[in-house]
């Protein structure tokens, strides 16, 4: 507590470089990191639901997520290719 009070009263905070706008809490980069963290928590919740409530074995839950990853990659690839084809025409 004393160090913090001295930090403020001695104006030591003026010698510290401000955080770059890239790393600010409301920047695109930090918002993206937050979204990835929330996605990982959602995946963990789904894994727990599948293994505890539905009764799927752990390896089965991993297989579900692997297939979902492959399927979403397929869909994103098809959409990307469709958009690229439409732009070339």
HELIX and SHEET records of a PDB file:
HELIX    1   1 UNK A    2  UNK A    9  1                                   8    
HELIX    2   2 UNK A   12  UNK A   15  5                                   4    
HELIX    3   3 UNK A   21  UNK A   23  5                                   3    
HELIX    4   4 UNK A   28  UNK A   48  1                                  21    
HELIX    5   5 UNK A   49  UNK A   54  3                                   6    
HELIX    6   6 UNK A   58  UNK A   88  1                                  31    
END                                                                             
